[in-house]
Amino acid sequence: MGGGERNRLSARFVASVAEAGYYSDGGNLYLQVTKGGAKSWLFIYKRRGTGKSPELGLGSTKDVSLKQAREEAADLRGLLRKGIDPLHAKREKAIQAELTRARSITFARAAAQCIAAKRPDWRNPKHAAQWTNTIQTYAVPIIGDISVQDIDTRLIIRVLEPIWTSKPETASRLRARMEKILDWSTASGHRNGENPAR
């Protein structure tokens, strides 16, 4: 399916066609036009041994150009040549991306969870408030939205630099607290590698 001549469609045709149907560009790539006028790209191929022809969506023509769709189709044909089912590969990629997202959390979220985990060990309830205030005031505005996995020494320095000379004691406490939060993140499986705050 989809063999023979390639690059049959033109950008002008893609923009102007209104009749519902499937239009082959060759090389397993199809333009699908719905009755409502929506247009999207499909990669249609024969699944070995089943006779089935899965339709793999490549996106709307509003988001994916003809050139981009052709490049994606070429990549998918490459998978087929290697004996890899593109639909399985896409699902596996989505699962891996979801696992990566699940494993990784932002520094702000890691800080909140770390403080909650340490709270029962602190005799003085003020410790939790001090930790929270220090982290919220100095670290969260700079690295709060960054994944703990992506935090490096450069980012730690960016947090500490503004207060290192004016508030050295606060900076020292802040560094130690960030180190503990990143250690907690490593122990919880949210990051790996050396602790940049150490």
ABEGO torsion letter per residue (X at the ends): XGBEBBGABBAAAAAABABBEBBBAEGGBBBBBBAAGBBBBBBBBBBBGAGBBBBBBAEBAAABBAAAAAAAAAAAAAAAAAGBBAAAAAAAAAAAAAAAAAABBBAAAAAAAAAAAAAAABABAAAAAAAAAAAAAAAAAAAAABBAAABBAAAAAAAAAAAAAABAAAAAAAAAAAAAAAAAAAAAGABBEBBAAX
